[in-house]
Amino acid sequence: MKKASQSPLLKVMLEAPRNGVSGTLKKWLDGGNTFDRSDIFYVIMNLRKRKFYFKALQLLEWLEDSKVIDLGERDYASRLDLKSEEVFNKMKDLGFPVTVFAINQLLLLYKRVDKKKIADVLAKMEKENVKPSLFTYKLLVDTKGAIRDIAGMEKVVESMQAEGVEPDLLFQATIAKHYIFAGHREKAEAILESMEGGDIKGNRNACKILLPLYAFLGKKDDVERMWQVCEANPRLDECLSAIESFGRLGDVERAEKVFEDMFATWKTLSSKFYNALMKVYADQNLFKKGKELAKRMDEDGCRLGISTIDSLVKLYVGAGEVDKAESILHKLSKSNKMKPQYSSYLMLLDTYSKKGDIHNSEKVFDQLRQMGYNGRVRQYQLLLNAYVHAKTPVYGFRERMKADNIFPNSVIASLLAATDPFNKKKTLSDMLE
């Protein structure tokens, strides 16, 4: 670990007055110094360790305003994180009580940007003697389930039960979903049975939640049974859930019928219902139907959102028209002034990568960075794959990753070895065998 004396920027930040960071950084820049992304990451990490959250936040805000370097998604997440910590500590300094609401907001933030810090928040919660709410337990269960820590998830449930906190339908659905994805079907089915209660007709509110869960389990008869409770007099959210659920089961005709029947009750529908059906077509690779629905959306005055664009990209990629998919992505996102989804770019990058098309892979990779998607390992892995499939060595890739604070996982390490022109042990051909 470097000392402050080994990082001139850290030394400057530590010596800067609390409200004079901006002027100090400008003076530093005017003195001919430069800002290196890895050094900035190191400085922010050290400022946080010293609990100088406000200075770290000011550094990120100054970098954004001055445009000295391009900030990515990870940088903005870090900035949001620092603001939360600064506000939290200011509340304590002013003598405001630490509430479960404030704790939940921190948990919600770290669930998205830095799961390792959740343990710190829980320790802070215990220290401040703040009792968890149902929402707190819901966040913790979802966090454990997302990493397939089923034993950890069950311990959270046990703690909740010991505290006498009663689960609601959404809490039960969260547990069931993670059981399903982790392969614990019997445990999931037991929860779904409990959610139904003794009479599903008298517990209709559960139907919209149960529909997708039964679909995830592949239980078509149960999906149909849930929908029959609602079908005669459906609600909007039930219709949306039914379209998605029938689509997940591959029953396109049934999903289409739910969609078309809606117009008998509601003369116009918002774009999210069109998007739900569009996703069904994209997932089932129904290119012609998807094109027709996109045209209908335009005629019906529906705004094309990022999920629509994502489905269209998937349809065109699936039809082998990757150039058209890329064109649609750029034209529609530009004309509608929207930032496309990460998955839209990843579909293009994955397709070019498998073809060994280095030029277009690098182009899409740069577009991801321009959109602020530059803190994720997957895109680097796909770009490296392009070089592997092209049987072409790659130079300086470790340095590119280091500059973006991305550290190779085992898969990327093997790809780097395979594309290293100086590595005699493993050839590119070996990787492709």
Buried (B, 14 or more C-beta within 10 A) or exposed (E): EEEBEEBEBBBBBBEBEEEEBBEBBEEBBEEEEEBEBEBBBBBBEBBBEEEBBBBBBBBBBBBBEEEBBEBBBBBBBBBBBBBBBBEBEEBEEEEEEBEBEBBBBBBBBBBEBBEEBBEEBBEBBEEBEBEBBBBBBBBBBBBBBBEEBBEBBBBBBEEBEEEEBEBEBEBBBBBBBBBBBBEBEEBBBEBBEEBBEEEBEEBBEBBBBBBBBBBBBEBBEBBBBBBEBBBEEBBBEBBBBBBBBBBBBBBBEBBBBBBEEBEEEEEEBEBEBBBBBBBBBBBBEBBEBBBEBBEEBEEEEBEBBBBBBBBBBBBBBBBEBBEBBBEBBEEBBEEBEBEBBBEBBBBBBBBBBEBBBBEBBBBBBEBBBEBBBBBBBBBBBBBBBBBBBBBEBBEEBBEBBBBBBBEBEEEBEBBBEBBBEEEEEEEBEEBEE
